[in-house]
C-alpha cells in the first residue's frame, strides 16, 4: 500500500485508509492483459531445491504457453551471468 501514498498519486498522501483501499481495489481491477505468472520470481538454492522445483516447473510450463519469458541468473565468483 506504500505505492498509493507516493507523491505522484497523492501529494499529501492518503489520510483515510478506506479511501486508499478503494483506490487500490480500483487499480488492481484494471485489466493489464498480463498473465498472472508475469513478474513472479524465485530463488533456487541447494537448501530449498525440493520446495522450489514445482514453481520452476510452473514457470517453464507458462513460458512454453507464451505467457511469460524465463530469465535465469547465477553468480560465478564476482560475475553475474544471465541465461
Steps between C-alpha positions, in 0.01 A plus 500: 500500500803728523480552123165673535646759732762596241522873435400459133166347599416711802726793587378495862461121522178323589366615833223240493595130479158406359542744212848363430362145500228597251755660267717188527203274422417714197855491365541127558169430324619658175584249226870508414494218243779335698483141615509446877842335469662819367740655748535198725848422626659217690834440663635150463768375736629157589311526829152562355524313170217254577264774618567733205508245217118494451508880449782459245284247315205741503714783364628275222147387410369857484801606290430214258145637466636847420370662819842611620870485431751330724822662609746311717788669677783352696824613658839362409750663729461876461303464175124490451399289201162515329351214300 
